[in-house]
Amino acid sequence: MLEEFVPRYPAPAKRDPNLAQIIVTARRNLIAGWTEANYRAGLDSFRILRRQIVIVNEPEHVRYVVVTRHTNFERKSPQMRRALAALLGDGLFISDGETWKRRRPLVADIVHKRRLPEFGETMEHAALAVAAEWAELPDDAEIELTEEMGRLTAAIISRAVFGKSIERVAAQQVIDGFSAYQKHTDSFNLGYFLGADEGWPAFGGRKRRRAVAMVHEVIDGVVNAHLAGEGDAGSMVDLLIRRNQKSGSDPLDVTALRNEAATIFMAGHETTATTLTWAWYLIANATWIADRVHQEIDAVCGARAPRLADLPELKWCRAVIQETLRLYPPVPLLPRQAKEADRIGHINVEKSALVMIAPWLLHRSPDLWDKPNHFMPERFLSGARIDPFAYIPFAVGPRICPGMNFGLDEATLCLAILAQRFKVIPRIGYKVEPVCRLTLRPKGGLPATIVKRSRGVAA
């Protein structure tokens, strides 16, 4: 039997779209509308109205943008900054310049990989709690995976960040709020392409404001509880506050601390939840891979639950997550804005040009990957060397995600704990469509049923 699976992705356009098609498509789905030529390794430059767009899809030139000329290209695009500012304020993900320089060391230290053992037990307990809930489901019960994984990762990140678990209803409020926020946020920003270097303010209307309020209500609640002494001493917020107090002059005020806590919370919750959702979709459709995952878990862990210490031996589980991040990077576009004129390869870059590095394109380039649209976790096994500038699900360079190791271990461990006990079967005939407004999700979610496995039942 031929063992291969090509998961769903938007078919590349055969020819360049016109302006109206670009605008309509971008507002519906940011990963649709790319042409076959865009997936090839290399550079391209074109204009949308009055704005130069430079597509960087070659590892050598990615390195130039994010490392060699980092200071000129560190700024996120006006679209991304405007789209996320209402939710994250001036948090690390969208800040730059002196603000970013001051805050990056504070945040990077508290999510450093050496701290992972401190949070491993939190991950294990949260995943086991979901496993206990799934074990009580009737055999034919259907769940929605993006919500299930969202509640799981919200539980983990709230405990890790704030030292306080949030109730199921609060986790659902964050999930619903961020879903509504993506739906009602303008991720195109026409003003930028008409010549406004900072773009136009992203108003979004009453529904968007309500979505922001839903998220902020939960996050502010747990931050206030922590400041009132109800959080754990070893939580990320506690560490952030203590590092901030030791940082010397001009420490962060309460608003800035909350912005960073919100950034860590939203980044740690949303990206891992979508990664796990896509991982379930992939292994459900590649049963030979699921078999290897199950065999590995059974061999390494027997009947006891997987633990953080087992991850070095759970190589297939890690490879599944890595391949999931290649095919469905949670943030599939990493747009930057040129502070000053520059030159990338053979292309002269104008001041304030949009410089687009797209993991979605880079990870699926036929010039960089064998069978780029196939689900092949084995490409990450046996010591295979992956070019760090061709595989960038967490970005790369000075602005690489400081929580990369936390997220990788969290996703791998949660997958292992749940896959030990269950198989996840997506609804038969359901059309999965990857859609990106801010993050990459399956349109309409991913309905599935849970099937109990016979092995792996001990805690």
C-alpha positions in Angstrom: 0.0 0.0 0.0 1.3 3.4 -0.9 1.7 5.4 2.3 1.4 9.1 1.6 -0.9 11.9 2.5 -1.2 15.4 0.9 -3.3 17.5 3.4 -5.5 20.3 2.3 -4.1 23.6 1.2 -5.3 26.4 -1.1 -4.5 25.6 -4.8 -1.9 28.2 -6.1 -3.2 30.7 -8.6 -2.2 30.0 -12.2 -1.6 33.7 -13.0 -1.1 37.0 -11.2 -4.3 38.3 -9.6 -5.6 41.8 -10.3 -5.9 44.5 -7.6 -9.5 43.7 -6.8 -8.7 40.0 -6.4 -5.8 40.7 -4.2 -7.9 42.9 -1.8 -10.8 40.5 -1.7 -8.7 37.4 -1.2 -6.4 39.0 1.4 -9.4 40.0 3.5 -10.8 36.5 3.4 -7.7 34.3 3.6 -4.1 35.6 3.7 -2.7 32.3 2.5 -4.9 32.1 -0.6 -4.1 33.8 -3.8 -0.4 33.0 -4.0 0.8 32.0 -7.4 2.8 28.9 -8.3 5.8 31.3 -8.9 5.5 32.6 -5.3 6.3 29.2 -3.9 9.6 29.0 -5.8 12.8 29.9 -3.9 14.0 33.4 -4.7 13.0 37.1 -4.6 10.2 39.0 -6.2 9.1 42.6 -6.2 5.8 44.2 -7.3 3.5 47.0 -6.3 0.1 47.2 -4.8 -1.1 50.7 -5.5 1.6 53.0 -4.1 3.4 50.5 -2.0 6.4 48.3 -3.0 6.0 44.6 -1.9 9.2 42.4 -1.7 8.7 38.7 -1.4 11.7 37.0 0.3 11.6 33.2 -0.2 15.2 32.1 -0.2 17.1 31.1 3.0 20.1 33.3 2.1 18.0 36.4 1.8 15.8 35.5 4.8 19.1 35.6 6.8 20.0 39.0 5.4 16.6 40.5 6.4 16.3 39.1 9.9 19.9 38.9 11.0 22.4 40.9 8.8 20.0 43.9 8.5 17.9 43.2 11.5 17.9 46.8 12.7 16.4 48.0 9.3 13.8 45.3 9.1 12.9 44.6 12.7 9.6 46.4 12.6 6.4 44.4 12.0 4.2 45.6 9.1 1.6 48.3 9.8 -1.1 45.8 9.0 0.1 43.4 11.8 0.7 46.2 14.3 -2.6 47.9 13.7 -4.5 44.6 13.7 -3.0 43.4 17.1 -2.5 46.7 19.0 -6.0 46.7 20.4 -5.5 43.3 21.9 -1.8 43.3 22.9 -1.0 47.0 23.4 2.7 47.5 22.9 3.6 43.9 23.8 6.8 42.2 22.7 5.3 40.6 19.6 4.5 43.9 17.9 6.9 46.4 19.6 10.3 47.4 18.2 13.2 49.8 18.9 14.0 50.6 22.5 10.7 49.2 23.8 11.6 45.8 22.3 15.2 46.0 23.4 14.2 46.6 27.0 11.5 44.0 27.2 13.0 41.1 25.2 15.5 40.1 27.9 12.8 40.2 30.6 10.4 37.9 28.7 13.1 35.7 27.2 14.5 34.9 30.6 11.2 33.7 32.1 10.4 31.4 29.2 13.9 30.1 28.7 14.2 26.4 28.1 16.1 25.8 31.4 12.7 26.7 33.1 10.8 24.0 31.3 11.0 21.4 34.1 9.3 24.0 36.4 6.3 24.0 34.0 6.3 20.3 32.9 4.0 19.2 35.7 1.5 21.9 34.7 1.4 20.6 31.2 1.0 17.0 32.3 -1.8 17.7 34.7 -3.7 19.8 32.2 -3.5 17.2 29.5 -4.5 14.4 31.9 -7.5 16.5 32.9 -8.6 16.6 29.2 -8.0 12.9 28.9 -10.2 12.3 31.9 -13.0 14.4 30.3 -12.6 12.5 27.0 -12.8 9.2 28.8 -16.3 10.1 30.0 -17.6 10.9 26.5 -20.1 8.5 24.9 -18.7 6.5 22.1 -20.4 8.5 19.4 -19.9 12.0 20.9 -18.5 14.7 18.6 -16.2 17.4 19.8 -14.7 20.5 18.1 -11.0 20.1 18.2 -9.9 23.8 18.0 -12.0 24.5 21.1 -10.8 21.4 23.0 -7.2 22.2 22.3 -7.8 25.9 23.1 -9.2 25.0 26.5 -6.2 22.7 27.1 -3.6 25.3 26.2 -5.4 28.0 28.0 -5.3 25.9 31.2 -1.5 25.4 30.7 -0.6 28.9 29.9 -2.8 30.5 32.6 -1.2 28.3 35.3 2.3 28.8 33.9 1.9 32.6 33.4 -0.2 33.6 36.3 0.1 30.7 38.7 -3.6 30.4 38.7 -5.9 28.1 36.7 -8.8 29.6 34.9 -12.3 28.2 34.9 -13.6 26.3 31.8 -16.1 29.2 31.1 -13.2 31.7 31.2 -11.1 29.7 28.8 -14.0 29.4 26.5 -14.5 33.2 26.7 -10.8 33.7 25.6 -11.3 31.2 22.7 -14.5 32.8 21.5 -13.1 36.3 22.0 -10.0 35.7 19.9 -12.0 33.9 17.2 -14.4 36.9 17.0 -11.4 39.3 17.0 -9.8 37.6 14.0 -13.1 37.6 12.2 -13.7 41.3 12.6 -10.1 42.6 12.3 -8.9 44.3 9.1 -5.7 42.4 8.3 -5.2 44.2 4.9 -5.2 47.9 5.8 -5.9 49.7 2.6 -4.4 52.9 3.9 -0.9 51.5 3.9 -1.1 50.6 0.3 -2.4 54.1 -0.5 0.7 55.6 0.9 0.2 56.0 4.6 3.4 54.6 6.0 1.8 53.8 9.4 -1.4 52.5 7.8 -4.9 53.5 8.9 -6.2 52.9 12.4 -8.0 49.5 12.7 -11.4 50.4 14.1 -13.3 47.2 13.5 -16.6 48.4 15.0 -18.6 47.2 18.0 -18.1 43.5 17.4 -14.3 43.9 17.5 -14.4 46.0 20.6 -16.6 43.4 22.3 -14.1 40.7 21.3 -11.2 42.7 22.8 -13.3 43.2 26.0 -14.0 39.4 26.3 -10.3 38.6 26.2 -9.1 41.4 28.4 -11.7 40.7 31.0 -10.2 37.2 31.6 -6.6 38.3 31.4 -7.1 41.3 33.6 -8.9 39.1 36.1 -6.0 36.7 36.5 -3.4 39.5 36.5 -5.3 41.4 39.2 -5.7 38.1 41.2 -1.9 37.6 41.0 -1.2 41.2 42.1 -3.5 40.6 45.0 -1.3 37.7 46.1 -3.4 34.9 44.8 -0.8 33.6 42.2 2.1 31.3 42.7 5.5 32.6 43.5 7.1 30.7 40.6 4.7 31.9 37.9 5.9 33.7 34.8 4.2 36.9 35.9 5.9 36.7 39.3 9.3 36.2 37.6 8.5 39.0 35.2 7.7 41.4 38.0 10.9 40.4 40.0 13.1 40.7 36.9 11.5 44.0 36.1 12.3 45.3 39.6 15.9 44.3 39.2 16.3 45.8 35.7 17.4 49.2 37.0 16.0 52.5 36.0 12.7 53.0 34.3 10.9 49.7 35.1 7.8 48.7 33.4 4.5 50.1 34.7 1.4 48.0 35.4 0.0 48.5 32.0 3.2 47.4 30.3 3.4 44.3 32.5 -0.2 43.5 31.6 0.6 43.9 27.9 3.5 41.5 28.2 1.4 39.0 30.2 -1.3 39.3 27.6 1.2 38.7 24.8 2.6 35.6 26.5 -0.8 34.3 27.2 -2.3 34.8 23.7 0.9 33.6 21.9 1.2 30.5 24.2 -2.5 29.7 24.0 -3.4 30.2 20.4 -0.4 29.0 18.5 -0.1 25.7 20.4 -3.8 25.1 20.2 -3.9 25.4 16.4 -0.7 23.3 16.1 -2.3 20.4 18.1 -5.6 20.7 16.1 -3.7 20.4 12.8 -1.6 17.5 14.2 -4.7 15.5 15.0 -6.0 16.1 11.5 -2.7 15.0 10.0 -2.2 11.7 11.9 -5.9 10.8 11.5 -5.4 10.8 7.8 -2.0 9.1 7.9 -2.8 6.0 9.9 0.7 4.5 9.4 2.2 7.6 11.1 -0.4 7.3 13.9 0.6 3.6 14.4 4.3 4.6 14.8 3.3 7.3 17.3 1.2 4.8 19.3 3.9 2.1 19.2 6.6 4.6 20.3 4.5 5.8 23.3 3.7 2.3 24.3 7.3 1.3 24.1 8.7 4.3 26.0 5.9 4.8 28.6 4.1 1.5 28.9 0.8 2.1 30.7 2.0 5.1 32.7 1.3 8.6 31.4 4.1 10.3 29.3 6.1 12.9 31.2 8.3 15.8 30.2 11.4 13.7 30.9 10.2 11.2 28.2 10.3 13.7 25.4 13.9 12.9 24.2 12.7 9.3 23.6 9.4 10.3 21.9 11.0 11.1 18.6 8.0 10.4 16.4 5.8 12.5 18.5 8.2 15.4 18.2 8.6 14.9 14.5 4.8 15.0 14.0 4.7 18.4 15.7 7.7 19.7 13.7 6.1 18.6 10.4 2.8 20.0 11.5 4.5 23.3 12.1 6.1 23.1 8.6 2.8 22.4 6.8 0.6 24.7 9.0 2.7 27.3 10.7 0.5 29.1 13.3 1.7 32.5 12.0 2.2 31.8 8.3 3.2 35.4 7.3 6.0 37.4 8.9 5.7 40.8 7.2 8.4 43.5 8.0 8.6 47.2 7.1 11.8 48.7 5.8 12.9 51.6 8.0 15.2 52.9 5.3 15.9 52.1 1.7 18.0 48.9 1.3 19.0 46.3 -1.2 18.1 42.6 -0.9 19.9 40.5 -3.5 19.2 42.2 -6.8 16.2 44.2 -5.6 16.3 47.8 -4.5 14.0 48.1 -1.5 12.2 51.4 -0.9 11.9 53.1 2.5 8.7 51.8 4.2 8.3 48.9 1.7 6.5 45.8 2.8 9.1 43.0 3.0 7.2 39.7 3.2 8.8 36.6 4.7 6.2 33.9 4.6 6.7 30.5 6.3 3.7 29.4 4.4 5.6 29.8 1.1 9.1 29.0 2.4 8.0 25.7 4.0 6.3 24.5 0.8 8.9 25.5 -1.7 9.7 22.7 -4.1 13.2 24.0 -4.4 13.8 23.6 -0.6 11.8 20.5 0.3 11.2 17.0 -1.1 7.5 16.5 -1.7 6.7 19.9 0.1 3.0 19.4 0.3 3.2 15.8 1.7 2.9 15.0 5.4 6.3 13.4 6.1 7.4 13.6 9.7 10.3 11.3 9.0 12.0 14.2 7.3 12.8 15.4 10.9 14.2 12.1 12.1 17.6 10.4 11.9 19.5 13.5 12.5 18.4 15.2 9.3 19.7 18.7 9.1 17.1 21.3 8.4 18.3 24.8 7.2 17.3 27.1 10.0 16.4 29.8 7.5 14.2 27.5 5.5 12.2 26.3 8.4 10.9 29.2 10.6 7.6 28.4 12.3 8.8 30.4 15.3 10.5 33.1 13.1 14.3 33.3 13.3 17.1 35.7 14.2 16.9 38.1 17.1 13.1 38.1 17.0 12.7 34.4 17.2 9.9 33.4 19.5 11.3 33.3 23.1 8.7 30.7 24.0 9.8 28.3 21.1 11.1 25.5 23.4 8.1 25.8 25.8 5.7 25.6 22.8 7.4 22.6 21.2 7.6 20.6 24.4 4.0 21.6 25.4 2.6 20.4 22.0 4.7 17.2 22.0 3.8 16.2 25.5 0.0 17.0 25.1 -0.1 15.0 21.9 1.7 12.1 23.6 -0.6 12.0 26.6 -3.8 12.2 24.6 -2.6 9.9 21.8 -1.6 7.3 24.3 -5.3 6.9 25.3 -7.3 8.0 22.2 -7.6 8.1 18.5 -9.2 11.3 17.0 -11.4 10.7 14.0 -12.4 13.9 12.0 -16.0 13.9 10.8 -16.3 11.8 7.7 -16.7 14.0 4.6 -15.9 17.2 6.4 -14.0 19.6 4.1 -11.0 21.0 5.9 -10.0 24.5 4.7 -6.9 26.2 6.1 -7.7 29.9 6.6 -5.5 32.7 8.0 -6.8 36.1 9.3 -4.2 36.4 12.0 -3.3 32.8 12.8 -3.8 29.7 10.7 -6.9 27.8 11.6 -9.3 25.2 10.0 -12.3 27.2 8.7 -15.3 26.5 10.9 -13.1 24.4 13.3 -12.5 20.6 13.1 -15.3 18.4 14.3 -14.2 14.9 15.4 -15.1 11.9 17.5 -12.8 10.3 20.1 -12.1 6.6 20.1 -10.5 5.0 23.2 -7.4 2.9 22.7 -6.9 -0.3 24.6 -3.5 0.6 26.0 -2.1 3.5 28.0 -4.6 3.9 30.8 -2.5 4.4 34.0 -1.8 7.8 35.4 
